[in-house]
Amino acid sequence: AGCCAASGLCACARATMADDVVPLSAVPILLQIIAQPGHPSREESLGMLCDLVASSFGQDGMILGDSVRTSGGLLTLSWLLADPDSELLKLALFLVANLSSDAVDGNSHLTKALLLQCGTEFRLVPCLSHEDVDVVTYSLASVQNLSHDEDWARVIVEHGAEPRLEELVDHADNGAARHEEGGRLSQG
């Protein structure tokens, strides 16, 4: 299992799936459900897709990535980045981050190109300043994986994300310094 399972984001899917394995052939159906804002199984379907992505690598990851791309799922995920529901947003960001990772899909460059064509940056960059720390964390993972692509790196900078990214790095560095200092004080 991957980040999704470890963070508990997909507990809703695991609770319903139990030990059932979602086949890759279900991806287009899951994406159809996810694309419907009022569908009662929307969050559950997102969770199932998260679990599927979290456990897909190598050839399975490439097949999964292709299925999401050919089913129009990237446009759906891109639009979900503007959803006001933080839980849905976290799931969508998890999917964007992982589907943009070479570790999941050896053809992630195709995903990155399609996400750029969808205008995903207009919805992703504001997530870096979200009030929910988990949303910011998943946004950073998305930016990190997308920025392996030169066009994405340029677009992220052009959309003004660089100062926010520097602020987040400074904040993390200060937190690490305080933690280290606190550790020394408690030892003495």
C-alpha positions as CSV (number, residue, x, y, z in Angstrom):
1,A,0.0,0.0,0.0
2,G,1.1,3.6,-0.5
3,C,0.6,7.0,1.0
4,C,-3.2,6.9,0.7
5,A,-3.6,3.8,2.8
6,A,-1.1,5.0,5.4
7,S,-2.8,8.3,5.8
8,G,-6.3,6.9,6.2
9,L,-7.6,9.0,3.3
10,C,-9.1,6.0,1.7
11,A,-10.7,4.4,4.8
12,C,-14.1,4.9,3.2
13,A,-13.1,2.7,0.3
14,R,-11.4,0.0,2.4
15,A,-14.4,-0.2,4.7
16,T,-16.6,-1.0,1.7
17,M,-14.2,-3.1,-0.2
18,A,-13.0,-5.2,2.7
19,D,-10.6,-7.7,1.0
20,D,-12.1,-7.2,-2.4
21,V,-9.7,-6.0,-5.1
22,V,-11.0,-3.4,-7.5
23,P,-10.0,-4.5,-11.0
24,L,-8.4,-2.0,-13.4
25,S,-11.4,-2.5,-15.7
26,A,-13.5,-0.6,-13.1
27,V,-11.5,2.7,-13.6
28,P,-13.8,4.2,-16.3
29,I,-16.9,3.4,-14.1
30,L,-15.3,4.9,-11.0
31,L,-14.3,8.0,-13.0
32,Q,-17.9,8.4,-14.3
33,I,-19.2,8.3,-10.8
34,I,-16.5,10.8,-9.6
35,A,-17.5,13.2,-12.4
36,Q,-21.0,13.5,-11.0
37,P,-21.1,16.0,-8.1
38,G,-24.3,14.8,-6.6
39,H,-23.6,11.1,-6.8
40,P,-23.9,9.4,-3.4
41,S,-20.9,7.1,-4.1
42,R,-18.6,9.9,-5.3
43,E,-16.3,10.0,-2.3
44,E,-16.3,6.2,-2.0
45,S,-15.3,5.9,-5.7
46,L,-12.5,8.4,-5.2
47,G,-11.3,6.4,-2.2
48,M,-11.4,3.2,-4.3
49,L,-9.4,4.9,-7.1
50,C,-6.9,6.1,-4.4
51,D,-6.4,2.5,-3.1
52,L,-6.0,1.3,-6.7
53,V,-3.3,3.9,-7.4
54,A,-1.6,3.3,-4.1
55,S,-1.1,-0.3,-5.0
56,S,-0.2,0.1,-8.7
57,F,3.4,0.1,-9.9
58,G,5.3,-1.0,-12.9
59,Q,3.1,-2.5,-15.7
60,D,-0.1,-2.2,-13.5
61,G,0.7,1.5,-12.9
62,M,1.2,2.1,-16.6
63,I,-2.1,0.4,-17.5
64,L,-3.9,2.4,-14.7
65,G,-2.4,5.7,-15.9
66,D,-3.5,4.9,-19.4
67,S,-7.0,4.0,-18.3
68,V,-7.3,7.3,-16.3
69,R,-6.0,9.3,-19.3
70,T,-8.2,7.6,-21.9
71,S,-11.3,7.8,-19.7
72,G,-11.0,11.6,-19.4
73,G,-10.3,11.2,-15.7
74,L,-7.6,13.9,-15.6
75,L,-10.0,16.6,-16.5
76,T,-12.3,15.4,-13.8
77,L,-9.5,15.3,-11.2
78,S,-8.3,18.7,-12.3
79,W,-11.7,20.3,-11.7
80,L,-11.9,18.6,-8.3
81,L,-9.0,20.7,-7.2
82,A,-11.4,23.6,-7.0
83,D,-14.0,21.6,-4.9
84,P,-14.8,23.3,-1.6
85,D,-14.9,19.9,0.2
86,S,-11.5,19.4,1.8
87,E,-11.9,15.6,1.9
88,L,-12.6,15.4,-1.8
89,L,-9.8,17.8,-2.5
90,K,-7.3,15.7,-0.5
91,L,-8.3,12.6,-2.5
92,A,-8.1,14.4,-5.8
93,L,-4.6,15.8,-4.9
94,F,-3.4,12.4,-3.8
95,L,-4.4,11.0,-7.2
96,V,-2.9,13.9,-9.1
97,A,0.4,13.6,-7.2
98,N,0.6,9.8,-7.7
99,L,-0.5,9.6,-11.3
100,S,2.1,12.3,-12.0
101,S,4.8,10.1,-10.4
102,D,7.2,8.0,-12.5
103,A,7.2,5.5,-9.6
104,V,3.5,4.8,-10.2
105,D,3.3,5.2,-14.0
106,G,6.3,5.0,-16.3
107,N,4.3,7.1,-18.7
108,S,3.5,9.9,-16.2
109,H,4.9,12.4,-18.7
110,L,1.6,11.9,-20.7
111,T,-0.4,12.6,-17.5
112,K,1.6,15.7,-16.8
113,A,1.0,17.0,-20.4
114,L,-2.7,16.4,-20.2
115,L,-3.0,18.0,-16.8
116,L,-1.3,21.0,-18.2
117,Q,-3.7,21.1,-21.1
118,C,-6.6,21.0,-18.6
119,G,-5.4,24.2,-17.0
120,T,-4.8,22.3,-13.7
121,E,-2.3,24.9,-12.5
122,F,-5.1,27.4,-12.1
123,R,-6.7,25.1,-9.5
124,L,-3.5,23.6,-8.1
125,V,-1.5,26.7,-7.1
126,P,-4.2,28.1,-4.8
127,C,-4.2,24.7,-3.0
128,L,-0.7,25.6,-1.7
129,S,-2.3,28.3,0.5
130,H,-5.3,26.2,1.7
131,E,-6.2,26.4,5.4
132,D,-6.0,22.5,5.7
133,V,-2.4,21.4,6.3
134,D,-3.1,18.0,4.6
135,V,-4.4,19.8,1.5
136,V,-1.1,21.8,1.4
137,T,0.9,18.6,1.9
138,Y,-0.8,16.8,-1.0
139,S,-0.5,20.0,-3.1
140,L,3.3,20.0,-2.5
141,A,3.5,16.4,-3.5
142,S,1.6,17.2,-6.7
143,V,3.9,20.2,-7.5
144,Q,7.0,18.1,-6.7
145,N,6.0,15.4,-9.1
146,L,4.7,17.7,-11.8
147,S,7.8,19.9,-11.7
148,H,9.9,17.0,-13.0
149,D,8.5,18.2,-16.3
150,E,10.2,21.4,-17.6
151,D,6.9,22.9,-18.8
152,W,5.2,22.3,-15.5
153,A,8.2,23.8,-13.6
154,R,7.9,27.0,-15.7
155,V,4.2,27.2,-15.4
156,I,4.3,26.8,-11.6
157,V,6.8,29.8,-11.4
158,E,4.7,31.8,-13.9
159,H,1.6,31.4,-11.7
160,G,3.4,32.9,-8.8
161,A,3.9,29.8,-6.7
162,E,7.6,30.3,-6.0
163,P,7.2,32.7,-3.1
164,R,4.7,30.4,-1.4
165,L,7.0,27.4,-2.0
166,E,9.9,29.3,-0.4
167,E,7.7,30.3,2.5
168,L,6.7,26.7,3.1
169,V,10.4,25.6,2.9
170,D,11.4,28.3,5.4
171,H,8.5,27.3,7.7
172,A,9.6,23.6,7.5
173,D,13.3,24.6,8.1
174,N,12.3,26.7,11.2
175,G,10.2,23.9,12.5
176,A,13.1,21.4,12.1
177,A,15.4,23.9,13.8
178,R,13.0,24.4,16.8
179,H,12.6,20.6,17.1
180,E,16.4,20.1,17.0
181,E,16.9,22.9,19.6
182,G,14.2,21.5,21.8
183,G,15.8,18.1,21.6
184,R,19.1,19.5,22.8
185,L,17.5,21.3,25.7
186,S,15.7,18.3,26.9
187,Q,18.9,16.3,26.9
188,G,20.8,18.7,29.1
